[in-house]
Amino acid sequence: MRWWKGFYGLAILVALLWPRPVGAASPAPFWPYASFVTADGTDLCGPKNTLRRPDGCPAYLPASRKARAEFLRSQLPDPLPQLNVEPLEAPENAVTQYTFAYVTNLPAPTYNHPLEAGAGIEPRRQFLAGDNWVSVLGKTDYNGETWYEINPGEFIQGQHLRFANPSHFSGVVLQEQPLYPFGWINRQTQTAALPGGALDGASLNRYQLVSLYAQDIVGASLWYMIGQDQWVEQSFVSRVDVSPRPEGVGPGEKWIEINTFEQTLAAYEGDRMVFATLVSTGRRGTWTPNGLNRIWAKLPTTPMSNQDVAPSSPAWYYLEDVEWTQYFSGAYALHAAYWHDAFSFTRSHGCVNLSPLDARWLFEFTSPVTPPDARLTLSSDANPGTWVWVHMTPPIPTLTLGQ
């Protein structure tokens, strides 16, 4: 269960109880639940009346859930429209040019040559603690032991490396503006025939793309309709909505939206969404800060480390060849993360982690425009950086169609 489950329940309670200013528009036709039985005992929320006014009857009353679901389904086209997207393709099934490995069995010394280890010569360096990732250049055998070259002239014993399998997940390129919100299933579950019902329907797999045609709220939980008689609870979905341009972004400008509540990213050209995917942003205590900023530096690859602690600290991390890095707010960056496949959940020290395929697409999409052989490109007045808007916004808990 996500960390924000308790936060979301509180958000729903506030949304339902917060006083609305006089004349303010309601987000959905949600009549107050003042009375459900007349003086003569007539049930105002029985099957017939619920069908007539489904948004005026609470979902926990008899027949209400089914009637509300039928009402929402009746407002949608048949068949339900499908999202028009294209997935990113991995050239020759390779998501990165590098071979990465995690350094384990610490401490782990490195040498200029394997023979130095047997001769008792001091190591070139030692990995002492924390999380250390290296890129592997080659393999060699020496005196019956396997050694790997991790930098030119730097070798480490094979027992100290555990090879990575970078994520093959990728977002989607949108061929047209989405008509409905959509998202990815973030962990395996099953659908329910009704919102709040038993999870005994179709199986949903992690990273499965779904459209959100309607939504309903049952108790403290929001449910999404993803198909005919198919409902899934909100916490199992990382949702993407088409958002208006933030103030300050021009009509024809490119911009990127990151919703840290949903752990999603969307790229726009003006008002048109052109790409969307999942991300992993900062964890509790190292949140990715909200705000609107421009990308100020781009590096095709760069090392990263924790400058706040020593290499002997358990909090130390060292990452070689972090690809497609784009700094947008001080030291906060968009970049590829080859060391995990936890996209849709918070994971980082504040940066925005992307899968290797997504990070490369975004790097090529944004400005400043980067020459193919450039190791570092800085933004300028003549070559300004793309806007990046970070915010934490939960979905609005109402009975409504997805549009």
ZAMARGU-4260 file (C-alpha; in steps of 0.2 Angstrom, whole numbers, plus 5000, padded with zeros to 4 digits):
<rodrens>
0) 5000/5000/5000 | 5006/5017/4996 | 5013/5029/5009 | 5000/5042/5005 | 4985/5031/5008
5) 4982/5039/5025 | 4985/5056/5017 | 4972/5053/5003 | 4959/5048/5016 | 4962/5064/5025
10) 4961/5074/5008 | 4944/5066/5004 | 4937/5071/5021 | 4943/5089/5019 | 4936/5090/5001
15) 4919/5084/5007 | 4918/5095/5023 | 4927/5110/5017 | 4914/5125/5016 | 4912/5130/4998
20) 4911/5149/4994 | 4894/5156/4989 | 4892/5155/4970 | 4906/5143/4968 | 4904/5129/4955
25) 4903/5111/4961 | 4915/5099/4953 | 4901/5086/4950 | 4882/5085/4953 | 4884/5078/4971
30) 4868/5082/4981 | 4869/5082/5000 | 4864/5066/5008 | 4852/5075/5020 | 4837/5063/5020
35) 4834/5046/5012 | 4817/5041/5018 | 4801/5051/5017 | 4788/5052/5031 | 4778/5038/5023
40) 4793/5027/5023 | 4797/5028/5005 | 4816/5024/5001 | 4822/5039/4991 | 4837/5029/4987
45) 4829/5013/4981 | 4833/5005/4964 | 4821/5016/4954 | 4826/5033/4962 | 4844/5028/4963
50) 4844/5025/4944 | 4835/5042/4942 | 4847/5052/4953 | 4862/5041/4956 | 4873/5055/4962
55) 4861/5059/4975 | 4862/5043/4984 | 4877/5037/4994 | 4886/5021/4987 | 4884/5011/5003
60) 4865/5010/5002 | 4856/4995/4994 | 4857/4995/4975 | 4866/5012/4975 | 4883/5005/4969
65) 4876/4996/4954 | 4864/5010/4949 | 4878/5023/4950 | 4890/5012/4940 | 4876/5009/4927
70) 4872/5028/4926 | 4890/5032/4923 | 4892/5018/4910 | 4876/5024/4901 | 4885/5041/4898
75) 4900/5034/4889 | 4901/5029/4871 | 4900/5011/4866 | 4912/5004/4862 | 4923/5013/4874
80) 4937/5023/4865 | 4955/5017/4866 | 4970/5027/4870 | 4980/5031/4854 | 4998/5028/4858
85) 5014/5021/4852 | 5027/5013/4864 | 5045/5017/4864 | 5056/5004/4855 | 5073/4998/4862
90) 5085/4997/4848 | 5091/4979/4846 | 5082/4976/4863 | 5096/4986/4872 | 5090/5000/4883
95) 5108/5007/4887 | 5125/5006/4879 | 5133/5001/4896 | 5134/4986/4907 | 5131/4990/4925
100) 5135/4981/4941 | 5132/4983/4959 | 5147/4982/4971 | 5144/4969/4984 | 5154/4960/4998
105) 5161/4976/5005 | 5174/4982/5007 | 5179/4979/4989 | 5196/4985/4983 | 5201/4989/4966
110) 5218/4988/4958 | 5228/4994/4943 | 5231/4976/4938 | 5225/4959/4946 | 5243/4955/4949
115) 5244/4969/4962 | 5232/4960/4973 | 5243/4945/4975 | 5258/4955/4977 | 5251/4964/4992
120) 5251/4981/4984 | 5239/4995/4991 | 5223/4995/4982 | 5219/5009/4970 | 5203/5013/4980
125) 5191/5004/4990 | 5172/5003/4991 | 5168/5004/5009 | 5149/5006/5012 | 5133/5012/5005
130) 5127/5009/4987 | 5140/5008/4974 | 5136/5005/4955 | 5150/5004/4941 | 5150/5001/4923
135) 5160/4986/4917 | 5171/4988/4902 | 5178/4970/4901 | 5182/4954/4909 | 5198/4945/4911
140) 5205/4929/4920 | 5220/4930/4931 | 5227/4915/4941 | 5211/4906/4940 | 5200/4921/4946
145) 5188/4932/4936 | 5192/4950/4936 | 5182/4965/4928 | 5189/4981/4922 | 5177/4995/4928
150) 5187/5010/4921 | 5203/5010/4910 | 5216/5002/4921 | 5205/4999/4936 | 5201/4980/4940
155) 5190/4972/4953 | 5187/4954/4957 | 5171/4946/4950 | 5165/4941/4968 | 5162/4959/4971
160) 5150/4962/4957 | 5132/4958/4954 | 5126/4963/4937 | 5111/4974/4934 | 5096/4971/4922
165) 5090/4989/4919 | 5071/4992/4917 | 5064/4989/4900 | 5048/4999/4905 | 5044/5014/4894
170) 5031/5027/4893 | 5020/5031/4877 | 5020/5044/4863 | 5002/5050/4862 | 4996/5051/4844
175) 4981/5063/4849 | 4975/5072/4864 | 4968/5060/4877 | 4949/5061/4879 | 4950/5053/4896
180) 4963/5052/4910 | 4974/5036/4909 | 4987/5028/4919 | 4997/5013/4923 | 4993/4999/4936
185) 5007/5000/4949 | 5006/4983/4957 | 4996/4967/4953 | 4978/4967/4957 | 4961/4962/4950
190) 4946/4972/4945 | 4929/4973/4954 | 4912/4972/4945 | 4907/4988/4955 | 4916/5001/4965
195) 4920/4995/4982 | 4916/4977/4977 | 4926/4961/4978 | 4942/4960/4968 | 4937/4944/4958
200) 4937/4950/4940 | 4951/4952/4927 | 4969/4951/4932 | 4979/4967/4930 | 4998/4967/4929
205) 5010/4980/4934 | 5014/4993/4921 | 4998/4989/4912 | 4991/5004/4903 | 4973/5008/4907
210) 4960/5022/4902 | 4950/5030/4917 | 4932/5032/4910 | 4923/5037/4926 | 4926/5037/4944
215) 4916/5035/4960 | 4919/5036/4979 | 4915/5023/4991 | 4919/5027/5009 | 4936/5034/5010
220) 4942/5026/4993 | 4941/5032/4975 | 4937/5019/4962 | 4941/5021/4943 | 4931/5013/4929
225) 4943/5005/4917 | 4931/4995/4906 | 4914/4987/4906 | 4910/4981/4924 | 4929/4984/4928
230) 4933/4995/4942 | 4950/4997/4951 | 4954/5006/4967 | 4964/5022/4965 | 4980/5017/4975
235) 4983/5004/4962 | 4984/5016/4948 | 4997/5030/4944 | 4986/5043/4935 | 4989/5055/4921
240) 4977/5070/4917 | 4979/5083/4903 | 4983/5099/4913 | 4982/5117/4907 | 4999/5126/4904
245) 5006/5134/4920 | 5006/5153/4921 | 5022/5159/4912 | 5023/5145/4899 | 5020/5151/4882
250) 5006/5144/4870 | 5019/5136/4859 | 5032/5131/4872 | 5037/5114/4877 | 5035/5110/4895
255) 5036/5095/4907 | 5023/5091/4921 | 5028/5080/4935 | 5015/5075/4948 | 5024/5068/4963
260) 5007/5061/4971 | 5004/5050/4956 | 5022/5048/4951 | 5019/5052/4933 | 5027/5063/4920
265) 5019/5071/4905 | 5027/5081/4891 | 5018/5094/4881 | 5020/5105/4866 | 5009/5120/4870
270) 4992/5113/4876 | 4995/5096/4868 | 5001/5081/4878 | 5014/5072/4867 | 5021/5059/4879
275) 5018/5052/4897 | 5027/5039/4908 | 5030/5034/4926 | 5044/5041/4937 | 5052/5039/4954
280) 5054/5055/4964 | 5061/5059/4981 | 5057/5049/4996 | 5050/5055/5013 | 5063/5067/5019
285) 5071/5070/5002 | 5056/5076/4993 | 5057/5083/4975 | 5053/5101/4977 | 5037/5109/4969
290) 5039/5123/4957 | 5041/5129/4939 | 5059/5130/4933 | 5069/5128/4917 | 5082/5115/4913
295) 5098/5123/4915 | 5111/5109/4911 | 5111/5093/4901 | 5124/5079/4901 | 5123/5063/4891
300) 5132/5054/4905 | 5139/5059/4922 | 5144/5051/4938 | 5134/5055/4954 | 5138/5053/4972
305) 5132/5058/4989 | 5142/5074/4993 | 5134/5075/5011 | 5143/5060/5018 | 5159/5051/5017
310) 5162/5035/5007 | 5162/5025/5024 | 5144/5030/5028 | 5130/5019/5026 | 5121/5033/5017
315) 5134/5035/5004 | 5130/5031/4986 | 5141/5031/4970 | 5134/5029/4953 | 5144/5028/4937
320) 5138/5034/4920 | 5121/5041/4924 | 5113/5043/4907 | 5103/5057/4900 | 5104/5069/4915
325) 5095/5086/4914 | 5097/5098/4929 | 5081/5109/4931 | 5082/5116/4949 | 5099/5117/4957
330) 5105/5099/4959 | 5089/5091/4956 | 5088/5082/4939 | 5079/5071/4927 | 5090/5056/4923
335) 5090/5038/4919 | 5090/5025/4934 | 5097/5009/4929 | 5098/5002/4947 | 5080/4999/4950
340) 5063/4995/4942 | 5052/5004/4955 | 5044/5017/4943 | 5027/5023/4950 | 5034/5023/4968
345) 5045/5036/4977 | 5063/5030/4977 | 5076/5044/4974 | 5086/5057/4985 | 5076/5071/4976
350) 5080/5068/4958 | 5067/5062/4945 | 5071/5044/4940 | 5066/5038/4923 | 5068/5022/4914
355) 5083/5022/4902 | 5072/5023/4887 | 5061/5037/4894 | 5076/5047/4899 | 5083/5046/4882
360) 5067/5051/4874 | 5065/5066/4885 | 5083/5071/4883 | 5080/5072/4864 | 5064/5081/4867
365) 5070/5095/4878 | 5081/5111/4876 | 5094/5117/4877 | 5097/5108/4861 | 5112/5097/4864
370) 5125/5093/4850 | 5128/5074/4848 | 5146/5075/4854 | 5143/5088/4868 | 5148/5082/4886
375) 5139/5097/4894 | 5126/5109/4887 | 5121/5124/4897 | 5105/5134/4893 | 5107/5152/4887
380) 5096/5166/4881 | 5098/5160/4864 | 5096/5142/4869 | 5084/5142/4884 | 5079/5126/4894
385) 5062/5118/4893 | 5050/5122/4907 | 5048/5108/4921 | 5033/5110/4933 | 5033/5099/4948
390) 5018/5098/4959 | 5009/5086/4971 | 4991/5085/4967 | 4979/5070/4972 | 4964/5067/4961
395) 4947/5075/4966 | 4936/5063/4975 | 4919/5064/4966 | 4907/5054/4956 | 4911/5059/4939
400) 4915/5054/4921 | 4933/5054/4917 | 4933/5068/4905
</rodrens>
